[in-house]
């Protein structure tokens, strides 16, 4: 596909949460708060936010639930005071944003460096409280105590092998939820909560897993949780749109998920739950970007087939036109050839016109390919009337029937054309071979002799008699030849039957 970083995305200018968008963070975001008087607040929650509290601000009871976060900044540090970003980062023990491995997958880690405002912080706390209300009582997890460790050794979620409990109010509840989804018992618990839960509870769980959707979809346990979210009857249309946007936003990760043996199954299940045209259109736009790669993959091809199978004709056409654009490349691949055949079986009418046209125009090349010839045979056996594929293919291949008849793979295409075409079109093929100076070579060819035998089966009347007469006249070249004698014997049987 070339440079993977160059893959465009229809979501480049779209926020991952179009319904929950916060003001964008700024590298100098703390300067906005310095504009307020030291003892004043931009909103009623100002003094409840440890990220914004200065040494003169009173300590509220809310600090107890955020003590771990407040300790990260040290005593007397805050953006209402004189501490800058570099001071905060030094107090964080060198956890700099530019070196943070979670920057892409978990943008909320920017809270560590104070880049998010108090509104984001309060929303994080509300979501965390919702998760606590949904899961805390069942699992007995206490976010305010250091009694639950998440390290890179156990879950691959730690930073530099250090336990992440010192930042629990901002991050550990998400890590806890992800780790829970990866365990057998935790996976079942989350599925039960999703099945029985209200939309608010499902939203809380989805918010906790939002940055790890692709990771969980390919996990042996976590995939069931993601599948359950999309299949939940309590999921609102707005929540479904958010979840779908999160899933489709990163095209490269989506491609990897579709090519995974577990991920492809989950993606197909999700597609079955897409009920609106806008959702199907969104999936179509994204899948079009990775159609070529997925069609040549054993697992990914099933995702494209599912699109063609379930989506309306106007969206099928978009996918099939992308396949047609890369027809030769895909059809000459083992998985790709089979996938195109199945896509043709799921579509009809104008949706397949462009793909059929490309197959016909490249029939000569594909017929001689070990895998492409199966696609050409499949199209011939469909016996399409609109467009008349077999007639058009015979016209396009005219003048090369002799060479194709003596090719190992193309000879099968020739036999298919003789068996599934109209008598007038069959006559054109047979007469060209009979009148060729290479006719005797075709009769004695390891593959051509089978084409001639099929021609004698599929012709009638005078054309069949003429073909048998031509073969009998070359008896001297055929009766002692390994393959020629078989053609001669078949011609004698045909003359007896006539």
Secondary structure, 3 states (H helix, E strand, C coil): CCCHHHCCCCCCCCCCCCCCCCCCCCCCCHHHHHCCCCCCCCCCCHHHCCCCCCCCCCCCHHHHHHHHHHHHHCCCCCCCCCCCHHHHHHHCCCCCHHHCCCCCCCHHHHHHHCCCCHHHHHHHHHHHHHHHHHHHHHHCCCCCCCCCCCCHHHHCCCECCECCHHHHHHHHHHHHHHHHHCCHHHHHHHHHHHHHCCHHHHHHHHHHHHHHHHHHHCCCCHHHHHHHHHHCCCCCHHHHHHHHHHHHHCHHHHHHHHCCCCHHHHHHHHHHCCCCHHHHHHHHHHHHHHHHHHHCCCCHHHHHHHHHHHCCHHHHHHHHHHHHHCHHHHHCCHHHHHHHHHHHHHCCHHHHHHHHHHHHHCHHHHHCCCCHHHHHHHHHHHCCCCCCHHHHHHHHHCCCHHHHHCCCCHHHHHHHHHHHCCHHHHHHHHHHHHCCCCHHHHHCCCCHHHHHHHHHHHCCHHHHHHHHHHHHHCHHHHCCCCCHHHHHHHHHHHHHHC
